Amino acid sequence: MTSSDTATWPSLSENHPLLQLHSRLPKILSNADHTSIWGVQLSPSSPPVFSTLLILQKYLRSVANDVDKAGENLTKTLKWRKDFGLDQGTASEDFGPDFEGLGYVTKVGNEGGSRDVVTWNVYGAVKELKKPFGDLNRFLRWRLNLMETAISHLNLSQTSTPIPDFGHGPDPHRIDQIHLYEGVSFLRMDPLVKAASRAVIEIMQAHYPELLLRKFFVEVPLLMSWMFGAISLFVSTETAKKFQVISYKENLAKELGNMDDVPAEYGGKGPDLRTLGQRLKTEAHQ
């Protein structure tokens, strides 16, 4: 039995948006023909299952409690996940040497005593442009694999910490994303990179609501200013507020938290990203 099996959601009024959306879940699941998302099996049973309410609350918060829109978006996401095969072992997929060193998942301790999940996208590790970016579908599978791996460390199926209603406090189950551009010169205006970037932005906006805590862009070349223009076209104003550009990589650590969880290269006191990533994998299997 997981902790969420016995967890209790705060009391909800009869007409609360969360209960309204939950009442539509049988139809949503039937239309989508898929029930799994982020390690959670959505259940229409009553009383509502804690982990199911957690997912529904994310969708409600992303559309300011618009029950109709939340139901529509969740249906689309479940259909997309089924078509993309995201709940069929993608997290263990091996992408080979073309993607070696391009992405890591770690955790960083914060002031509240908990640890934030962090994804690191190391674009400077790309040596030959066409290897990771030449096949758009393969790149997307790799990028989504990184995101799904990070989400797995949120333990959404096991947590007993609820998400506050829209406008009543922050969602505690979100991820920091870091994009490292040190040494990058070939990206500039390359059409392969632009296509991949825009595709990722569209997918994240459509199918990963309320999962971004902060996004850091570190040592971004001036010639890549097009990227921020592209992002502004696809994300909400609320999401754009979470973006932060850091000119010098050594300043990143003080934005993240516990220095021991951040590599010395980025102003912390910890080991390199590979070691930190492996450490998290080891913790997850203990």
Backbone bond lengths (Angstrom), bond angles and torsions (degrees), N, CA, C in turn:
res aa  C-N    CA-C-N  psi(-1)  N-CA   C-N-CA  omega(-1)  CA-C   N-CA-C  phi
1 M - - - 1.473 - - 1.520 109.17 -
2 T 1.312 117.74 128.53 1.452 121.15 178.48 1.513 109.74 -83.38
3 S 1.328 116.82 163.07 1.456 120.85 -179.36 1.509 111.69 -61.98
4 S 1.348 117.94 -30.41 1.455 120.21 -179.00 1.521 112.02 -72.66
5 D 1.338 117.67 -17.34 1.462 119.85 177.83 1.521 111.27 -66.41
6 T 1.322 116.85 -29.07 1.453 121.07 -177.97 1.525 112.29 -110.16
7 A 1.334 117.29 -1.76 1.461 120.92 -179.86 1.517 110.57 -70.17
8 T 1.312 115.77 152.67 1.462 121.55 -177.91 1.517 110.16 -118.57
9 W 1.325 116.19 127.18 1.462 120.74 176.86 1.524 108.54 -79.70
10 P 1.320 118.29 145.23 1.469 119.84 176.67 1.525 111.48 -53.64
11 S 1.302 116.55 148.97 1.465 122.06 -176.47 1.529 111.54 -54.60
12 L 1.324 115.79 136.39 1.467 122.12 -178.75 1.520 110.23 -119.08
13 S 1.332 116.29 138.36 1.461 120.45 175.61 1.519 109.79 -68.93
14 E 1.297 116.73 160.33 1.472 121.40 -174.16 1.521 112.98 -58.49
15 N 1.336 116.21 -35.78 1.476 119.93 -177.61 1.523 112.40 -102.35
16 H 1.313 117.54 21.12 1.463 121.28 -179.60 1.530 109.73 -61.39
17 P 1.347 117.59 140.31 1.478 120.24 -179.78 1.521 113.39 -54.12
18 L 1.316 117.18 -33.83 1.463 120.61 -179.15 1.524 111.21 -65.53
19 L 1.316 116.88 -40.79 1.467 120.18 177.79 1.530 111.02 -73.20
20 Q 1.325 116.48 -33.51 1.466 119.55 175.78 1.534 110.56 -62.05
21 L 1.345 115.88 -45.24 1.458 119.34 -179.95 1.528 110.35 -67.26
22 H 1.317 116.83 -38.74 1.463 120.42 178.96 1.525 111.30 -62.33
23 S 1.321 117.43 -35.71 1.465 120.48 179.87 1.528 112.10 -66.48
24 R 1.335 116.10 -20.78 1.465 120.80 179.49 1.529 112.05 -92.08
25 L 1.316 116.30 -3.82 1.454 120.39 -174.34 1.538 114.02 -60.16
26 P 1.344 119.96 -40.04 1.474 118.03 178.10 1.523 112.83 -55.51
27 K 1.321 116.22 -42.27 1.469 120.00 179.74 1.527 110.83 -70.26
28 I 1.332 116.82 -39.97 1.463 120.93 179.11 1.520 110.70 -60.48
29 L 1.330 116.65 -47.34 1.458 121.06 -178.26 1.518 111.60 -67.00
30 S 1.332 115.85 -35.89 1.461 119.84 178.58 1.527 111.19 -67.46
31 N 1.334 116.41 -43.98 1.466 120.81 -179.95 1.522 111.97 -66.31
32 A 1.319 116.08 -36.49 1.461 119.97 -177.81 1.522 112.21 -82.58
33 D 1.313 116.86 -24.72 1.468 122.60 -175.47 1.524 110.77 54.88
34 H 1.328 114.89 40.07 1.465 120.78 -179.35 1.521 107.08 -159.66
35 T 1.327 117.39 141.04 1.462 120.31 -174.65 1.521 114.16 -125.21
36 S 1.330 118.24 -3.52 1.469 120.36 -171.99 1.523 111.95 -107.19
37 I 1.329 115.40 138.00 1.463 120.76 176.23 1.538 108.97 -155.77
38 W 1.334 117.31 125.36 1.462 123.83 174.91 1.536 112.54 55.48
39 G 1.330 115.62 37.30 1.457 120.08 178.18 1.507 114.89 82.63
40 V 1.323 117.10 3.19 1.464 122.16 -179.07 1.527 109.66 -110.26
41 Q 1.330 116.13 131.45 1.454 121.38 172.26 1.521 107.95 -91.73
42 L 1.310 116.53 109.56 1.467 120.17 -177.95 1.523 110.38 -66.79
43 S 1.323 115.08 133.50 1.459 120.77 -177.05 1.527 110.95 -126.14
44 P 1.338 117.89 131.48 1.463 120.85 177.13 1.523 112.86 -87.46
45 S 1.323 117.37 5.53 1.461 121.05 -174.40 1.521 111.85 -64.81
46 S 1.317 115.97 158.24 1.458 122.61 179.05 1.531 108.90 -125.31
47 P 1.332 118.00 134.52 1.467 127.72 0.26 1.529 111.33 -65.07
48 P 1.333 116.98 154.26 1.466 120.58 -174.96 1.521 112.77 -60.37
49 V 1.311 115.52 143.28 1.465 121.91 176.21 1.528 109.00 -76.02
50 F 1.325 116.47 137.27 1.462 122.37 -175.26 1.530 111.81 -55.03
51 S 1.332 116.98 -49.22 1.469 119.83 -176.10 1.527 111.61 -65.09
52 T 1.331 117.10 -31.49 1.468 120.58 176.42 1.523 110.13 -66.72
53 L 1.325 116.74 -43.59 1.469 120.23 177.86 1.522 110.95 -61.54
54 L 1.320 116.45 -34.10 1.462 121.20 179.54 1.531 110.44 -59.89
55 I 1.324 116.07 -46.77 1.465 120.57 179.87 1.526 110.84 -66.92
56 L 1.323 116.56 -45.16 1.464 120.11 -179.30 1.526 111.06 -61.22
57 Q 1.324 116.20 -37.14 1.462 119.75 -179.66 1.528 111.25 -65.44
58 K 1.310 117.57 -36.48 1.462 120.05 177.18 1.531 110.33 -61.68
59 Y 1.318 115.83 -43.59 1.467 119.13 -179.81 1.520 111.63 -67.31
60 L 1.326 117.22 -37.00 1.463 120.04 178.08 1.524 111.53 -66.87
61 R 1.321 116.56 -44.33 1.461 119.88 -178.99 1.524 111.86 -63.18
62 S 1.319 116.43 -32.53 1.464 120.17 -176.81 1.524 112.24 -69.84
63 V 1.347 117.13 -16.95 1.472 120.81 -179.45 1.527 110.81 -127.15
64 A 1.335 116.37 28.28 1.471 122.20 175.30 1.522 112.39 53.33
65 N 1.348 116.21 44.03 1.468 123.45 175.27 1.527 114.60 69.28
66 D 1.318 117.97 21.60 1.465 121.39 173.96 1.531 107.62 -78.67
67 V 1.331 117.04 101.55 1.461 122.10 -173.34 1.527 111.18 -62.53
68 D 1.324 117.05 -42.40 1.468 120.30 -179.74 1.524 111.06 -60.78
69 K 1.336 116.21 -47.46 1.463 120.86 -177.87 1.519 110.67 -67.27
70 A 1.329 117.03 -39.60 1.455 120.20 179.19 1.524 110.97 -62.12
71 G 1.325 116.99 -43.19 1.458 121.11 178.27 1.522 112.04 -63.87
72 E 1.326 115.79 -40.43 1.469 120.70 178.49 1.525 110.68 -64.49
73 N 1.329 116.69 -44.81 1.464 120.24 -178.87 1.522 111.98 -66.53
74 L 1.331 117.13 -40.73 1.461 120.21 179.57 1.523 110.56 -64.39
75 T 1.322 117.02 -40.57 1.467 120.70 177.76 1.524 110.57 -60.13
76 K 1.325 116.18 -45.85 1.468 120.61 179.73 1.529 111.19 -61.61
77 T 1.328 115.63 -42.07 1.469 119.16 -179.16 1.518 111.50 -65.29
78 L 1.326 117.56 -44.20 1.462 120.54 -179.65 1.532 110.93 -62.75
79 K 1.323 117.11 -41.09 1.474 120.65 177.00 1.524 110.05 -62.81
80 W 1.329 115.89 -43.55 1.462 121.02 -179.95 1.520 111.34 -63.38
81 R 1.321 117.18 -43.18 1.457 120.69 179.70 1.530 111.02 -62.38
82 K 1.311 116.38 -39.30 1.458 119.75 177.94 1.522 110.74 -64.69
83 D 1.330 116.52 -46.37 1.466 120.91 -179.30 1.520 112.01 -64.29
84 F 1.347 116.15 -36.49 1.459 120.76 -177.57 1.527 112.36 -83.58
85 G 1.317 116.13 -12.01 1.460 120.04 179.09 1.514 114.35 70.91
86 L 1.337 116.87 31.10 1.456 119.99 -174.51 1.524 114.06 -72.43
87 D 1.300 118.07 -18.07 1.462 120.26 -178.32 1.520 111.27 -107.82
88 Q 1.328 115.47 30.29 1.461 121.05 -179.17 1.531 111.19 -125.66
89 G 1.328 115.74 39.87 1.461 119.52 174.79 1.511 115.68 88.38
90 T 1.344 118.15 17.60 1.459 120.78 -179.22 1.530 111.99 -60.33
91 A 1.338 116.69 -32.10 1.465 120.19 -175.78 1.526 112.79 -61.49
92 S 1.339 117.39 -20.22 1.467 120.40 -179.79 1.529 112.19 -100.66
93 E 1.311 117.32 6.74 1.454 121.62 -177.06 1.528 111.21 -67.21
94 D 1.319 116.03 138.11 1.463 121.90 179.70 1.523 109.14 -100.08
95 F 1.336 116.76 118.81 1.459 120.53 -176.33 1.523 112.58 -97.25
96 G 1.316 117.51 -1.80 1.450 120.75 173.27 1.513 114.50 79.39
97 P 1.332 116.64 -175.18 1.470 122.45 -173.20 1.527 115.11 -66.70
98 D 1.345 117.86 -20.15 1.467 119.59 -179.65 1.523 112.14 -62.05
99 F 1.325 116.98 -23.28 1.467 120.87 -177.79 1.529 111.92 -113.99
100 E 1.314 116.37 11.72 1.457 121.09 -178.81 1.527 110.65 -62.40
101 G 1.322 116.49 125.73 1.462 121.85 176.10 1.511 115.29 79.11
102 L 1.339 117.67 5.51 1.463 119.73 -177.23 1.519 113.58 -86.17
103 G 1.335 117.35 -20.38 1.451 118.78 -177.53 1.512 112.78 -152.01
104 Y 1.346 115.82 143.80 1.460 122.22 179.13 1.523 109.37 -140.50
105 V 1.329 114.89 155.70 1.461 121.51 172.11 1.523 107.62 -122.99
106 T 1.330 116.54 127.46 1.458 121.49 178.70 1.529 108.74 -135.32
107 K 1.329 115.69 179.87 1.458 121.27 171.89 1.525 108.83 -127.98
108 V 1.340 115.64 144.54 1.460 121.58 179.09 1.521 108.75 -128.32
109 G 1.333 116.86 126.60 1.457 121.02 178.36 1.519 111.32 -65.22
110 N 1.340 116.81 143.25 1.461 120.54 179.13 1.529 110.87 -117.92
111 E 1.321 116.37 178.18 1.460 121.62 -175.19 1.517 112.49 -63.67
112 G 1.332 117.43 -25.66 1.450 120.44 -178.56 1.513 113.78 -79.11
113 G 1.330 116.07 -4.60 1.456 119.46 178.97 1.513 114.41 95.24
114 S 1.323 117.08 -9.52 1.457 120.72 176.40 1.529 109.31 -92.90
115 R 1.316 116.90 -175.37 1.460 120.49 -178.02 1.527 109.30 -128.53
116 D 1.315 115.95 127.85 1.461 121.38 179.27 1.524 110.64 -85.74
117 V 1.324 116.75 137.08 1.460 121.82 173.48 1.525 108.48 -76.55
118 V 1.336 116.91 137.04 1.463 121.85 -176.81 1.523 109.80 -131.95
119 T 1.330 116.66 132.04 1.459 120.09 170.52 1.526 108.32 -104.82
120 W 1.331 115.11 140.21 1.463 122.29 179.88 1.521 108.52 -118.96
121 N 1.330 116.76 121.91 1.457 122.30 175.33 1.526 108.03 -107.92
122 V 1.334 116.02 111.35 1.466 121.07 -171.75 1.532 109.27 -102.68
123 Y 1.328 116.53 84.09 1.460 119.87 -175.84 1.522 112.59 -68.74
124 G 1.321 116.98 -23.12 1.455 120.09 178.32 1.523 112.95 -68.60
125 A 1.346 116.39 -13.72 1.464 120.52 179.16 1.527 112.38 -80.60
126 V 1.333 116.72 -9.15 1.466 120.55 179.22 1.523 108.90 -73.39
127 K 1.330 117.05 121.41 1.459 121.51 -178.81 1.528 112.08 -99.94
128 E 1.320 116.13 -38.70 1.469 120.71 178.37 1.517 107.72 -126.65
129 L 1.318 115.67 115.75 1.456 123.11 -170.28 1.520 113.70 -53.25
130 K 1.330 116.93 -44.03 1.460 119.91 -172.12 1.529 113.03 -72.81
131 K 1.323 117.46 -18.62 1.463 118.67 -177.74 1.528 112.29 -66.71
132 P 1.342 119.45 -52.07 1.461 116.97 176.72 1.532 113.94 -84.45
133 F 1.339 118.02 -32.45 1.452 120.76 -171.62 1.537 114.12 -99.31
134 G 1.324 117.77 -12.86 1.463 120.26 -174.57 1.512 114.03 -65.98
135 D 1.327 117.48 -33.78 1.464 122.48 177.91 1.522 107.22 -108.43
136 L 1.336 117.35 102.37 1.457 121.50 -173.41 1.526 111.76 -60.74
137 N 1.328 118.03 -43.11 1.460 120.24 -178.25 1.531 111.00 -63.05
138 R 1.332 116.33 -40.77 1.463 120.47 179.44 1.527 110.32 -66.02
139 F 1.339 116.74 -41.64 1.463 119.70 177.99 1.525 110.48 -61.91
140 L 1.327 116.81 -43.31 1.464 119.84 -179.74 1.516 111.26 -63.27
141 R 1.322 117.53 -38.71 1.457 120.23 178.69 1.528 110.23 -63.71
142 W 1.339 116.07 -39.93 1.462 119.10 177.83 1.527 110.81 -65.39
143 R 1.332 116.58 -46.45 1.471 120.38 -177.26 1.528 111.21 -64.73
144 L 1.317 116.97 -39.54 1.457 119.99 178.68 1.524 110.98 -71.45
145 N 1.325 116.43 -32.15 1.454 120.32 174.90 1.531 110.19 -59.64
146 L 1.335 115.90 -43.15 1.462 120.70 178.74 1.526 110.05 -61.80
147 M 1.327 116.58 -43.84 1.461 120.73 -179.42 1.524 111.17 -66.38
148 E 1.314 117.09 -44.67 1.464 120.68 -179.25 1.531 110.85 -64.62
149 T 1.323 116.77 -37.45 1.464 120.43 176.67 1.518 110.30 -62.26
150 A 1.336 116.38 -44.21 1.465 120.40 178.56 1.533 110.85 -61.46
151 I 1.311 116.54 -45.44 1.467 120.51 -179.51 1.519 111.28 -61.51
152 S 1.336 117.13 -34.34 1.456 119.85 179.90 1.526 111.50 -60.18
153 H 1.340 116.36 -27.75 1.464 120.34 179.97 1.531 112.26 -81.13
154 L 1.327 117.81 -5.66 1.463 121.07 171.56 1.529 111.22 -78.26
155 N 1.344 115.30 -18.18 1.469 120.94 178.24 1.531 111.97 53.65
156 L 1.328 116.31 50.48 1.457 120.82 -176.67 1.529 113.19 -64.90
157 S 1.319 117.69 -24.97 1.468 119.84 179.20 1.518 111.79 -80.85
158 Q 1.335 117.99 -10.40 1.459 121.30 -174.66 1.524 114.26 -119.16
159 T 1.321 117.48 -19.77 1.459 119.19 -175.44 1.533 111.83 -64.09
160 S 1.319 115.19 153.01 1.464 121.06 175.05 1.528 110.49 -116.15
161 T 1.340 116.08 13.74 1.464 121.41 179.59 1.529 109.83 -96.61
162 P 1.340 118.55 113.99 1.469 120.60 -178.15 1.527 111.97 -74.84
163 I 1.311 115.90 167.76 1.463 122.72 176.19 1.524 108.23 -103.44
164 P 1.322 118.67 127.13 1.474 120.36 179.63 1.524 111.96 -60.79
165 D 1.307 115.95 158.94 1.454 120.76 175.04 1.524 110.42 -63.11
166 F 1.306 115.62 158.56 1.464 121.61 177.67 1.530 110.17 -53.41
167 G 1.340 115.99 127.51 1.455 121.20 178.42 1.514 114.89 83.92
168 H 1.338 117.04 4.58 1.466 120.01 -176.91 1.526 112.84 -121.41
169 G 1.304 117.36 30.27 1.457 119.96 177.19 1.511 112.18 127.74
170 P 1.340 116.23 164.31 1.464 120.63 -175.85 1.524 113.20 -77.28
171 D 1.311 115.42 152.31 1.462 123.04 172.95 1.533 107.40 -76.94
172 P 1.341 118.52 122.36 1.461 120.16 -177.79 1.522 114.49 -80.64
173 H 1.339 117.43 -3.84 1.463 120.69 -174.42 1.525 110.45 -113.10
174 R 1.343 115.60 74.01 1.463 120.50 -178.80 1.523 110.28 -138.25
175 I 1.329 115.71 173.61 1.465 122.24 -170.33 1.526 110.75 -127.17
176 D 1.340 116.15 139.67 1.461 121.11 168.92 1.526 108.78 -84.52
177 Q 1.310 116.89 138.62 1.464 121.61 175.48 1.524 109.03 -120.08
178 I 1.332 115.29 133.89 1.467 120.78 -179.75 1.521 109.22 -124.33
179 H 1.322 116.03 128.43 1.465 122.28 177.68 1.526 107.70 -113.60
180 L 1.322 115.41 116.03 1.461 121.53 -176.77 1.530 110.11 -102.45
181 Y 1.334 116.17 122.59 1.464 120.60 -175.74 1.529 113.13 -115.12
182 E 1.313 117.88 14.27 1.463 120.15 179.49 1.536 110.45 -59.28
183 G 1.324 115.97 131.52 1.458 120.88 177.17 1.514 114.37 78.96
184 V 1.329 116.69 5.18 1.460 119.98 -178.53 1.523 110.06 -86.39
185 S 1.307 116.17 125.12 1.463 120.41 176.09 1.518 111.33 -131.41
186 F 1.342 116.00 -27.82 1.463 119.36 -173.31 1.523 113.14 -80.02
187 L 1.336 118.59 -16.02 1.467 119.22 -175.87 1.532 110.72 -65.92
188 R 1.293 115.48 -57.81 1.457 123.52 178.01 1.520 112.67 29.64
189 M 1.329 116.71 -110.54 1.463 120.59 -177.56 1.524 111.20 -112.09
190 D 1.315 117.48 23.33 1.462 120.07 -176.08 1.528 110.92 -60.94
191 P 1.329 118.44 129.29 1.474 121.21 -176.88 1.520 113.55 -62.80
192 L 1.331 118.35 -31.78 1.463 120.35 178.76 1.524 110.79 -65.39
193 V 1.319 116.04 -42.79 1.459 120.93 -179.44 1.525 110.54 -69.40
194 K 1.332 116.67 -41.59 1.458 120.17 179.31 1.519 111.23 -62.59
195 A 1.319 117.32 -41.62 1.469 121.08 179.71 1.525 110.64 -64.47
196 A 1.344 116.16 -42.42 1.461 120.23 179.81 1.524 110.80 -66.18
197 S 1.326 116.83 -43.30 1.462 120.91 -179.06 1.519 111.41 -61.70
198 R 1.311 116.46 -45.48 1.460 120.28 -178.02 1.526 111.74 -68.29
199 A 1.315 116.52 -37.31 1.465 120.08 178.72 1.526 110.69 -64.48
200 V 1.338 116.63 -42.47 1.465 120.58 178.85 1.523 110.40 -64.08
201 I 1.325 116.80 -44.51 1.470 121.03 179.94 1.530 110.38 -59.02
202 E 1.319 116.97 -45.39 1.463 120.79 -178.92 1.527 111.40 -62.80
203 I 1.329 116.30 -42.82 1.465 119.94 -178.65 1.527 110.75 -67.55
204 M 1.316 117.47 -44.26 1.455 120.36 -179.74 1.524 111.13 -62.70
205 Q 1.322 116.46 -40.77 1.456 121.01 -179.80 1.523 111.12 -66.19
206 A 1.319 117.12 -38.26 1.461 121.37 -175.22 1.523 113.61 -82.95
207 H 1.348 117.31 -33.91 1.460 118.89 -167.70 1.529 116.03 -125.80
208 Y 1.324 118.05 4.02 1.467 120.29 178.49 1.530 110.23 -132.11
209 P 1.331 117.49 61.10 1.464 120.03 -176.63 1.526 113.06 -71.66
210 E 1.319 114.99 146.48 1.467 121.78 173.38 1.522 113.11 55.34
211 L 1.328 116.97 37.41 1.460 120.32 177.66 1.525 112.51 -115.42
212 L 1.325 117.32 -11.26 1.464 120.63 -178.57 1.520 111.03 -93.36
213 L 1.325 115.97 121.41 1.458 121.02 174.05 1.524 109.43 -86.50
214 R 1.336 115.82 -58.52 1.461 122.01 176.65 1.524 108.31 -147.44
215 K 1.329 115.64 153.70 1.462 120.19 174.97 1.521 108.41 -129.46
216 F 1.338 115.16 123.71 1.463 120.89 -178.96 1.524 110.15 -109.60
217 F 1.328 115.98 132.81 1.458 122.83 174.71 1.534 106.73 -110.25
218 V 1.323 116.46 112.12 1.461 121.00 -170.05 1.526 111.45 -108.84
219 E 1.336 115.81 126.62 1.468 123.08 179.80 1.530 111.89 54.44
220 V 1.317 115.28 53.58 1.463 120.80 -179.78 1.527 109.80 -78.10
221 P 1.339 118.36 125.73 1.471 120.50 176.95 1.529 111.14 -63.05
222 L 1.308 117.02 142.09 1.460 120.84 -179.84 1.527 111.70 -58.29
223 L 1.329 116.03 -32.33 1.453 119.71 -178.14 1.523 112.97 -70.54
224 M 1.341 116.64 -5.84 1.461 119.40 177.90 1.518 111.55 -102.28
225 S 1.312 117.43 22.54 1.464 120.50 179.10 1.523 111.88 -61.54
226 W 1.344 117.02 -21.16 1.463 120.86 176.90 1.526 111.30 -58.38
227 M 1.323 116.13 -30.01 1.456 120.47 -175.29 1.524 111.39 -61.73
228 F 1.321 117.27 -41.43 1.459 120.76 -178.39 1.523 110.91 -71.63
229 G 1.321 116.48 -32.43 1.454 119.02 173.84 1.514 111.39 -64.85
230 A 1.333 116.32 -40.12 1.460 120.97 178.49 1.515 111.30 -65.39
231 I 1.334 116.01 -43.02 1.456 120.39 -179.61 1.523 111.09 -60.96
232 S 1.325 117.05 -42.08 1.464 120.63 -177.02 1.523 112.40 -63.17
233 L 1.317 116.65 -22.00 1.457 120.28 -179.93 1.525 112.50 -77.86
234 F 1.326 116.71 -21.82 1.460 119.95 -171.39 1.523 114.79 -113.85
235 V 1.327 118.64 -15.49 1.456 119.23 -176.86 1.525 110.47 -111.96
236 S 1.330 114.81 159.79 1.456 120.41 179.09 1.520 110.05 -73.84
237 T 1.326 115.69 162.15 1.460 120.74 177.15 1.519 110.47 -60.30
238 E 1.342 116.56 -38.31 1.461 121.83 -179.85 1.528 110.72 -62.30
239 T 1.334 116.21 -40.75 1.465 120.00 178.89 1.522 110.80 -68.11
240 A 1.334 116.67 -42.10 1.463 120.58 -178.66 1.524 111.84 -60.65
241 K 1.330 117.46 -27.20 1.459 121.06 179.36 1.525 112.03 -66.80
242 K 1.322 116.90 -18.94 1.470 121.22 -178.72 1.527 111.86 -85.02
243 F 1.320 117.39 -4.87 1.460 121.21 -177.45 1.526 111.02 -84.37
244 Q 1.314 115.51 141.13 1.463 120.40 178.26 1.521 109.71 -143.44
245 V 1.324 116.65 128.22 1.460 122.75 177.64 1.525 108.93 -95.65
246 I 1.323 116.41 128.02 1.467 122.17 178.28 1.522 108.21 -117.42
247 S 1.311 116.16 116.97 1.465 120.63 -174.34 1.525 112.69 -72.96
248 Y 1.331 116.76 -36.28 1.460 120.69 -177.07 1.521 109.79 -117.32
249 K 1.312 116.25 124.32 1.462 120.88 -173.44 1.521 113.10 -59.97
250 E 1.336 117.49 -28.12 1.465 121.21 -178.93 1.526 112.41 -65.90
251 N 1.340 117.18 -15.45 1.465 121.20 -179.54 1.532 112.57 -88.78
252 L 1.313 116.94 -3.08 1.463 119.50 -175.16 1.525 112.34 -68.86
253 A 1.312 118.31 -41.58 1.469 121.94 -173.34 1.526 112.91 -56.05
254 K 1.321 117.00 -42.60 1.458 119.33 -176.42 1.533 112.13 -67.98
255 E 1.324 117.49 -15.92 1.455 121.30 176.22 1.535 111.72 -85.48
256 L 1.335 115.98 -22.07 1.461 119.83 -172.00 1.522 114.06 -91.93
257 G 1.339 118.15 -44.55 1.456 119.29 -177.25 1.505 112.67 139.47
258 N 1.344 116.91 -128.42 1.460 123.39 -174.74 1.523 111.66 -55.40
259 M 1.313 116.26 117.51 1.461 121.59 -177.34 1.527 112.85 -60.71
260 D 1.342 117.19 -31.36 1.459 120.67 -178.52 1.528 112.21 -69.21
261 D 1.324 116.94 -15.27 1.460 121.64 -179.18 1.521 113.01 -99.02
262 V 1.331 116.73 4.52 1.463 122.18 -178.68 1.526 108.51 -122.64
263 P 1.334 117.92 131.95 1.466 119.99 -179.55 1.520 112.54 -55.99
264 A 1.336 115.98 146.31 1.462 121.08 178.56 1.524 111.22 -57.33
265 E 1.312 116.48 -30.88 1.464 121.76 179.77 1.524 111.92 -58.36
266 Y 1.347 116.08 -27.68 1.470 121.11 -177.62 1.528 111.65 -109.04
267 G 1.321 116.29 25.42 1.450 121.44 174.62 1.513 115.01 92.22
268 G 1.332 118.16 1.95 1.456 121.06 179.73 1.511 112.55 -95.28
269 K 1.342 114.88 -160.09 1.460 120.79 -179.94 1.529 111.33 -126.33
270 G 1.321 115.89 10.12 1.449 120.03 -175.33 1.517 113.74 -93.39
271 P 1.346 116.37 176.13 1.466 121.55 177.29 1.529 111.27 -74.43
272 D 1.323 117.29 -174.70 1.458 120.55 -177.48 1.525 111.56 -71.51
273 L 1.327 115.95 169.90 1.462 121.47 -175.78 1.523 112.31 -61.68
274 R 1.310 116.99 -38.42 1.463 120.06 179.86 1.535 110.81 -59.39
275 T 1.331 115.51 -44.61 1.461 120.37 -179.86 1.530 110.99 -66.30
276 L 1.327 116.96 -43.68 1.459 120.68 179.23 1.524 111.59 -64.44
277 G 1.338 116.29 -39.41 1.459 120.30 177.80 1.509 111.86 -64.21
278 Q 1.328 116.49 -41.90 1.453 120.89 178.85 1.525 111.08 -67.25
279 R 1.316 116.00 -35.08 1.464 120.53 178.10 1.525 110.47 -61.25
280 L 1.325 117.00 -42.06 1.469 120.40 179.69 1.523 111.14 -66.79
281 K 1.333 116.83 -39.19 1.453 120.26 177.07 1.531 110.92 -60.69
282 T 1.317 115.99 -41.14 1.466 120.89 179.91 1.529 110.50 -64.84
283 E 1.347 115.86 -42.32 1.469 120.12 178.49 1.522 111.18 -60.70
284 A 1.322 115.76 -39.70 1.464 120.63 -176.05 1.517 112.15 -66.79
285 H 1.331 117.11 -24.88 1.456 121.11 -177.37 1.525 112.97 -97.90
286 Q 1.323 116.52 0.21 1.467 120.29 179.59 1.534 111.60 -84.11
